[in-house]
């Protein structure tokens, strides 16, 4: 039977009883129609699942924690940061959702020269909050107890120039001169850039080249931005991660 999981942004420990956030409470009670005393698993991003029961007390929906499980085994040994140029509408939601399911460690929304979505401060705050909801929902569904880091949107040139040393740097480009089969034998940390609907411009690619990125191709077909990120993640996880 599939476990019912919910995110709780508060410390959890056996014997503790905590109030569930509104979104989680409504999903469990109104959508799934779980009764008082139903078995539920909660997580707060510390890497553990916590088993317990639902408690309905008037308008409050509580979680009574019974026990903490061992560290969750749903984390990949391959750390991938997906730097995704912001896509329109639900496309970005889909990329984030599938990236979390495929084990991404961090997501960086980028604004490139051809990015069509432009956000002022207010819209950016709302969009980031919405994307975080997508991340949490995907974690609930796929069994992850560590929540991937979702960063605030950054301008591509500024972000690329300030990256710390260490990870392998890849920029997805249809005409790239590097193939998956040509990557180093063992990889454990990757930063991968995926362009927007119109692709990465010459200026974007020049900024990435200057920051030490290699241009990677996934083959002869040009993938849409909402396809490219998940496809790249799946390929990297199959090669160096935990997709068997």
Steps between C-alpha positions, in 0.01 A plus 500: 500500500628847411605705800324830558773761554480867595759774548508681836727801539572445867722275715365146539573241768332188639230601747453848353166623365511781244243690299508429129525798260177596325592359157603161643198486730255573218664244274491224761151568635303649209670340200611162635219497761718343767318443831613574853768248596614432144865402455709781351870554436641850539841646413661838553807483277743360757539175308267288714140388472282513811212255538192596696127558491261772398309675776191707417416747775233743389647713226853391580671213321785359709773245445589279796851368439559144617847418369785624281627283220860450386649749252293486182656299218353706216802731453733453206878479547526737202448866589346688207421871505256580219532861383181532296424815303148600605237351271147627446206397717461137594812398308719618788280315750543181299876536480527555876268211581683250279841626613410430864372153410827435316710585804615857433689655792438867418309710247605845382250695285700707252416808293683482169501732200207317338300429814147621432383500862599821678416535869487807718571460871139428597438249222836335565413444866165346407654282231778372727244416770295312240806311373588403857153350529570297187828379652333393824214327323746305284696398812181374662417294193840348424612417854779754548560621855766754400356805329701625200627856527297745289689823444370842401516586128836629380625666183698236313826697451516611865421152630754328274781740591447443875485120508736338749760257371441128516203362305519390137338776293276406207286715270249313288541601134370315191828567317722429799836331449470276808294181534393308808732215409793744510442625855753410771481142624367587847283805574348595835422872464358672189357841416290483182350795311189469283393790279153656455249441219714694253823332603819647640624804308856555385549738795366240744732235358796737508433573869479128573813428299686764701381335821638162397184330374522225237233488231323163522276346235249225569479389139363599160156624612431849638313464830251750637607680818244306706638172361872579504549537876326177604665311212845621606433413864379152410807441281742618771324298771511187283869557432630606845202506737242253623282426195568133435 
